[in-house]
Amino acid sequence: MAEFMTGLKRTDYCGDLRTSDIGREVTVCGWVQRQRDLGQLIFIDLRDRTGIVQLAFDNETDRTIFEKAFAARSEYVLAAKGVVRERSSKNMEIPTGEIEVEVKDLRVLSKAETPPFEILDETNTNEELRLKYRYLDLRRGPLQRNIMMRSKIAKTARDYFYENGFIEIETPMMMKSTPEGARDYLVPSRVHKGKFYALPQSPQIYKQLLMVAGYDRYIQLARCFRDEDLRADRQPEFTQIDMELSFVDMDEIMEINEGLFKRLFKDVLGQELETPFPRMTYKDAMERYGSDKPDIRFGMEICDISELVKDCDFGVFKGAIENGGSVRGIVAKNAASKLTRKEIDKLTEYVKGIGAKGLAFVRWVEDKPTCSFAKFMAEGQLENILATMGAEKGDVVLLVADKNSVTLPVLGALRLTVAKKLDIIPKGFSFLWIVDFPFFEYDSESGEWVAMHHPFTMPREECLQYLDTDPGKVIAKAYDLTLNGTELSSGSIRITDYELQQKMFRALKLTDEEIEAKFGFLVEAYKYGAPPHGGMGIGLDRIAMILCEADSLRDVTAFPKVQNASEIMSACPSVVDKANLDILGIKVVEAEDEE
């Protein structure tokens, strides 16, 4: 039978005790990390979320208590009362290593079976097993520190916004399905059979309505849901530090958020950030780094050599340029020894896998560089290319020729792959604002211009003249904040003018029926006095992942989903019985086998 804590009350956490507590009577509670039986002497390492403290039992210990200690096994839950004393054999590798607790009372609150893996900070146990027993994995120090840091980030964010006059307001978790860029998770209605709620991809429309309602500074740590393919920095459900402000423009919103990160880094990491953060236009980011979320901690910028090779005899280069594309490349400095021909072949297969037709290269090892397209170059042409790109002996030049929509993102991805392979990405944190996004992007499949962000984003005033004549010239009042190549947040100034909103809907080829069905209630609200406003949504999970230096969102999420959006521990999603489906008016249709 388990014992009770009757008469005992925890006075301290295990990891908090120090030499200053020597002589003090304490009560600590936790799990047995390990028990060491030395005959007349037993030591138990007791663990809680703050760390470990050693419990000591010897020949002066009451025999009943000594026998309990003798029987204790890994992961037993104990409460121990005793006096803090100096350890005779100190362990300076842990904060409590100079003291121990001489136990006078011991309660076995819960016994434990042998766990499927040992609870250690460093473990080789495969992730699938750890996710199956996630409640055990969460006992490990690294995960506990991550979860607690995430909690501190959330608290600091709330404190900061409260101090700056924001009001925390919860928005509905079940809402109308509206287009947000990903598939919705749908919730069937029992009362309204055949109709569905959607779980929010973001509180976008509701927070805009709150601005119309007069709550000029809104904040929420909002749970959001997106049914999309997963990756290391994506989960189907996530938390967004969501905000909206009235009577502001871009600069004020960006300044507020710089203040947030300055506060977060000081309170959570003890680091001072320099503000304002640098800004870069979307166009520059794509042309220099091949990404709208570039990691600018290292160079290797993309160079356009189209003018140098437009008249060359190399059909790959010439054809790309004639078809409206370009020839661009990157220089991997001092990489010739690591990027062997075999490694370059691997990189060629990599870029083919992400959309390129191939990879041209120059590898400069000897006095004369090795070039995959040298025979097509006129005299002095290769030398001109190398000089223009700043390539020297010992460097490797990697080139891609195609339409810009392929060349730029492929080189952006290649740049990161090569940098990781060469291990040249420095430590540290590098923030960057990306601004001046195009309002529209051309969808080659449909032949239509679609909104790059969402249809409520305000265009720059000077671009309104191009809405009907040249949509590609329209720049949005939109802004993303990136950190070390990860998009942390995205935001924009919103359209609040009813007539302009209707014009934007027309530019996006939305019919009156579509507008009414998807956005009718928001458009109606704009008729009743909407203040100018804008906002952002910041990924709390991604911030935590970066600050914890974690490899995946799973390392900062208590109960994460895996790549197929299932949770291994609880085995969800799961089958629902027919009776419940009948109540909802739903019938599950088995998918037909593909021939």
Buried (B, 14 or more C-beta within 10 A) or exposed (E): EEBEEEEBEBBBBBBBBEEEBEEEEBBBBBBBBBBEEEEEEBBBBBBBBBBBBBBBBEEEBEEEBBBBBEEBEBBBBBBBBBBBBEBEEEBEEBBBBBBBBBBBBBBBBEEBEEEEBBBEEEBEBEEEBBBBBBEBBBBBBBBBEBBEBBEBBBEBBBEBBEEBEBEEBEBEEEBBBBBBEBEBBBBBBEEEEEEBBBBBBBBBBBBBBBBBBEBBBBBBBBBBBBBEEBEEBBBBBBBBBBBBBBEBEBEEBBEBBBBBBBBBBEBBEEEEBEEEBEEBBBEBBBBBBBBBBBBBBBBBBBBBBBEBBBEBEBEBBBEBBEEEBBBBBBBBBEBBEEBBEEBBEEBBEBBEEEBBBBBBBBBBBEEEBBBBBEEBBEEEBBEBBBEEBEBEEBBBBBBBBBEBBBBBBBBBBBBBBBBEBBEBBEEEBBBBBBBBBBBBBBEEEEEEBEBBBBBBBBBBEEBBEBBEEEBEBBBBBBBBBBBBBBBBBBBBBBBBEBEBBBBBBBBBEBEEEBBEEBBBEBBEBBEEEBBBBBBBBBBBBBBBBBBBEBEBBBBBBEBBBBEEBBBBBEEEEEEEEEEEBEEBEBEEEEEEEEE
